[in-house]
Amino acid sequence: MDKKANSIIYINGEIHSPENAKISVFDRGFLFGDSVYEVTRTYDRKVFLWDEHYDRLKKSSTKIGMHLPFSKVFLKNEIEKTMERLQNKEVFIRVIVTRGEGGFSLDPSTLTENNLIIMIKEMTRYPECWYRDGVHVIIANTHRTNKDSLDPAIKSGNYLNNVMAYMEAATQNVYDSVMLNSEGYVTEATTSNIWVVKGNEVITPPLKAGILEGITRKTVIKLAKENEIKIVQRNFLPAELINGDECFLTSSTKEIVPITKIDGHPVGDGGPGPTTKKIHELYRSFISQQ
C-alpha cells in the first residue's frame, strides 16, 4: 500500500498509520503466503457486497484447512470502525487473515491464533481512458497455477504466479497479462476475470479451467441472464479471444474494463463494444440499488 496515500491499517484490534503498522517476521503469511484475503470497496460509504466477499473468504480458509474465527458481522464492524478514521467518501478495503505466527517450520499444528489485518485506503479514480478507449493486454508465458497443485479458487496470499505474469505485462508497458492453464486454455488476468463477446454470446472460462470465482463475475452472469444476454461458460483458446468482437475484464474494484488490443492485435473495431458498454451500464445500475 502506498504510504503517501490517505490510508489506515487495523491489526488485531488496533489501528495504526501505515508507517507504524507492523507484523512479526515469523507470521506465516509473511514467511509462506499462508493466508487468505478479500478485496472490495465502498459505494456511498457502504461496504460493497460484503456478504459475498465474506463467504468467499470463509471458503478459501476452509480449502487451506485454516479455521476462520471471525464472524461476518464482526469483520464488517471492524471494517466500518477502521473506515471512520478516514473521512473520505469512498475507500478501498483489503481484509487479510493469516494462519498466525510460528517458527521456520512448515508445520502449522502448534499455532493457536490468527492475525487479522484490515487495510483501508482512499479510493482514487481510475483513469477515464481505461473505460473510454479500453486497455491493452498480452498473453503471458507464465501459466496459471494448476488447480491440482494450488487451486486458483483459493484467494490466498500466495500470489507469486500472478506477480510473474504481471511483470511480463509491465515489461511491455501494457495494462495486464492473460494467463493460460496447462492445457493452453484462457483462464483469467492477474487480478480480473476475462470475457469475450462473439456474435450474440458472451463467453467466459468455466470454473474448472482454474480460475477464481469472481464476485463481479457472478454478478455479471446474474444481470446478463435477467436481461436476456446469452452467457456461455466454456473453455476457449487465445485465438478466440483475439478474434472476438469484444473483450472485457471484471473486477470488484475496477468494475468492467474493456480490452481493445491483445498481443498488439486490435479486438473487433479497436474500441469498447456495445455489449461491453451495456453490461457496464447494467452493473452500474445494480450498484446504485445496493
C-alpha positions in Angstrom: 0.0 0.0 0.0 1.3 3.4 -0.9 2.3 5.2 2.3 1.7 8.5 0.7 -2.0 7.6 0.1 -4.6 8.5 2.7 -4.7 5.1 4.4 -5.1 3.4 7.8 -4.2 -0.1 8.9 -6.0 -2.3 11.5 -4.0 -5.1 13.1 -5.7 -7.4 15.6 -8.0 -4.7 17.1 -5.5 -1.8 17.0 -5.5 0.9 14.3 -2.2 2.3 13.0 -0.9 4.8 10.5 0.8 3.0 7.6 4.4 3.8 8.8 3.6 2.4 12.3 1.8 -0.8 11.1 3.9 -3.8 11.9 3.6 -7.5 12.0 6.0 -10.3 13.1 8.5 -11.6 10.6 7.5 -15.0 11.9 3.9 -14.6 10.7 3.2 -17.4 8.2 1.5 -15.0 5.8 4.9 -13.3 5.5 7.0 -16.4 5.5 4.9 -18.7 3.3 2.0 -16.8 1.9 -0.1 -18.8 4.3 -3.1 -16.5 4.4 -6.4 -15.7 2.8 -7.8 -12.3 1.8 -10.5 -10.4 0.2 -10.6 -7.0 -1.6 -13.7 -4.8 -2.0 -14.6 -1.2 -2.0 -17.3 1.2 -0.8 -20.0 3.0 -2.7 -21.7 5.8 -0.8 -19.5 4.7 2.2 -21.2 1.3 2.2 -19.0 -1.9 2.0 -19.9 -3.4 -1.3 -21.3 -7.0 -1.4 -19.7 -7.8 1.9 -21.8 -11.0 2.4 -20.4 -12.4 -0.9 -16.9 -11.4 -0.1 -17.1 -12.9 3.4 -18.5 -16.2 2.1 -15.6 -16.5 -0.3 -13.1 -15.7 2.5 -14.6 -18.5 4.5 -14.4 -20.9 1.6 -10.8 -20.0 0.9 -9.9 -20.6 4.6 -11.7 -23.9 4.6 -9.9 -25.0 1.4 -6.5 -24.4 3.1 -7.5 -26.1 6.3 -7.5 -22.9 8.3 -10.2 -22.1 10.9 -11.7 -18.7 10.4 -12.6 -17.4 13.9 -14.1 -14.1 12.8 -17.8 -13.8 12.0 -19.3 -11.9 9.1 -20.8 -9.3 11.5 -17.6 -8.9 13.5 -15.4 -8.3 10.4 -17.9 -5.8 8.9 -18.0 -3.9 12.2 -14.2 -3.8 12.4 -14.0 -2.6 8.8 -16.5 0.2 9.4 -14.8 1.1 12.7 -11.5 1.5 10.8 -13.1 3.4 7.9 -14.3 6.0 10.4 -10.7 7.1 10.9 -10.6 8.2 7.3 -13.0 11.0 6.3 -13.1 10.0 2.7 -16.2 9.4 0.7 -15.0 6.1 -0.8 -12.4 3.6 0.2 -10.5 0.5 -1.0 -10.7 -2.4 1.5 -8.3 -5.4 1.9 -9.0 -7.9 4.6 -6.2 -10.4 5.4 -6.3 -13.4 7.8 -3.0 -15.2 8.3 -2.6 -18.6 10.0 -0.6 -16.9 12.7 3.0 -16.7 14.0 5.4 -19.6 14.4 8.9 -20.7 13.6 10.5 -21.6 10.4 8.8 -25.0 10.2 6.0 -25.6 7.7 4.1 -27.5 10.4 1.1 -25.3 11.5 -0.1 -27.6 14.2 1.3 -25.5 17.1 -0.3 -22.3 16.0 -3.3 -21.1 18.0 -4.1 -17.6 17.0 -4.7 -16.0 13.6 -3.6 -12.5 12.7 -6.2 -10.2 11.3 -5.2 -7.2 9.1 -7.6 -4.7 7.6 -6.1 -2.2 5.2 -8.2 0.9 4.3 -7.1 3.3 1.6 -8.8 6.3 -0.1 -10.4 5.1 -3.3 -8.8 7.1 -6.1 -10.4 7.4 -9.5 -9.1 5.1 -12.2 -8.0 6.6 -15.5 -11.1 7.5 -17.6 -9.2 6.3 -20.7 -9.5 2.7 -19.5 -13.2 2.9 -19.9 -13.3 5.3 -22.9 -10.6 3.7 -25.0 -10.0 0.3 -23.5 -6.8 -1.3 -22.3 -4.1 -3.4 -23.9 -3.1 -6.8 -22.6 -0.8 -9.7 -23.6 -1.0 -13.5 -23.4 1.5 -14.3 -20.6 4.2 -17.0 -20.9 3.6 -17.7 -17.2 0.8 -20.2 -16.9 -1.9 -20.2 -14.2 -1.1 -22.4 -11.3 -2.6 -25.9 -11.8 -5.8 -26.3 -9.8 -4.5 -29.7 -8.6 -1.4 -28.0 -7.1 -2.8 -24.8 -5.6 -6.4 -24.2 -6.5 -6.9 -20.7 -8.0 -10.3 -20.7 -6.4 -8.5 -20.1 -3.2 -7.9 -16.3 -2.7 -4.6 -16.8 -0.8 -1.6 -14.7 -0.1 0.5 -16.9 -2.3 0.4 -14.6 -5.4 3.8 -15.1 -6.9 2.3 -16.8 -10.0 0.2 -13.6 -10.7 3.1 -11.3 -9.9 5.3 -13.0 -12.5 2.6 -12.8 -15.1 2.0 -9.1 -14.3 5.7 -8.4 -14.6 5.5 -9.7 -18.2 2.9 -7.1 -18.9 4.9 -4.4 -17.2 7.9 -5.0 -19.3 5.8 -4.5 -22.4 4.1 -1.4 -21.0 0.6 -2.8 -21.2 -2.2 -2.9 -18.7 -2.1 -6.6 -17.7 -1.5 -10.2 -18.7 -3.9 -13.0 -19.5 -2.8 -16.4 -18.2 -3.5 -19.8 -19.8 -3.8 -23.1 -18.0 -1.6 -26.2 -18.6 -3.9 -27.2 -21.5 -3.5 -23.9 -23.2 -6.9 -22.5 -22.5 -7.6 -19.0 -21.3 -8.2 -18.6 -17.6 -8.1 -15.0 -16.3 -5.9 -11.9 -16.0 -3.7 -11.4 -12.9 -6.5 -9.8 -10.8 -9.6 -9.9 -13.0 -11.9 -12.4 -14.7 -12.0 -12.2 -18.5 -14.8 -12.3 -21.1 -15.0 -12.4 -24.9 -18.1 -11.4 -27.0 -18.7 -13.3 -30.2 -21.9 -12.7 -32.1 -24.8 -12.9 -29.6 -22.7 -14.8 -27.0 -20.8 -13.5 -24.0 -18.2 -16.2 -23.2 -16.1 -16.6 -20.1 -13.9 -19.5 -18.9 -15.6 -22.1 -16.6 -14.5 -22.5 -13.0 -13.0 -25.9 -13.9 -10.5 -24.1 -16.2 -8.7 -23.0 -13.0 -10.0 -19.5 -12.1 -11.1 -17.5 -9.1 -14.9 -17.3 -8.9 -15.1 -13.5 -9.0 -17.8 -11.7 -7.2 -18.2 -9.3 -10.1 -18.2 -12.3 -12.5 -21.1 -13.8 -10.6 -23.0 -10.5 -10.6 -22.5 -10.0 -14.3 -23.8 -13.5 -15.1 -26.9 -12.8 -13.0 -27.5 -9.4 -14.6 -27.0 -10.8 -18.1 -29.5 -13.6 -17.6 -32.0 -11.2 -16.2 -31.6 -9.0 -19.3 -31.6 -11.8 -21.9 -27.9 -11.6 -22.7 -26.6 -15.0 -23.5 -23.8 -16.1 -21.2 -21.7 -19.2 -22.1 -19.1 -20.7 -19.7 -16.7 -22.8 -21.7 -13.0 -23.3 -22.5 -11.5 -21.3 -25.3 -8.0 -20.7 -26.8 -6.2 -17.4 -27.1 -7.0 -17.2 -30.8 -10.7 -17.0 -30.0 -10.0 -14.2 -27.5 -8.0 -12.2 -30.0 -10.6 -12.8 -32.8 -13.6 -11.9 -30.6 -15.9 -9.0 -31.4 -15.3 -7.5 -28.0 -13.3 -8.4 -24.8 -13.5 -7.1 -21.3 -12.3 -7.7 -17.7 -14.4 -7.7 -14.5 -13.1 -6.7 -11.1 -14.6 -5.8 -7.7 -12.7 -2.5 -7.6 -12.4 -1.6 -11.3 -15.9 -2.9 -12.4 -15.9 -3.5 -16.2 -12.8 -2.6 -18.2 -12.8 -3.1 -22.0 -9.9 -4.8 -23.7 -9.2 -3.3 -27.1 -5.8 -4.9 -28.0 -4.3 -8.3 -27.3 -0.7 -9.0 -28.2 -0.7 -6.0 -30.4 -3.8 -7.1 -32.3 -7.0 -4.9 -32.2 -10.1 -6.6 -30.8 -13.1 -6.0 -33.0 -13.1 -2.5 -34.4 -10.4 -1.5 -31.8 -12.8 0.3 -29.4 -15.1 -0.7 -26.5 -18.0 -2.5 -28.0 -21.8 -2.1 -27.4 -22.2 -5.3 -25.4 -19.4 -4.3 -23.0 -21.0 -0.9 -22.6 -24.4 -2.4 -22.0 -23.1 -4.8 -19.3 -21.3 -1.9 -17.6 -24.5 0.1 -17.6 -26.4 -2.8 -16.0 -23.7 -3.2 -13.4 -23.7 0.5 -12.5 -27.4 0.3 -12.2 -27.0 -2.7 -9.9 -24.5 -0.7 -7.8 -27.0 2.2 -7.4 -29.6 -0.2 -6.0 -27.4 -1.7 -3.2 
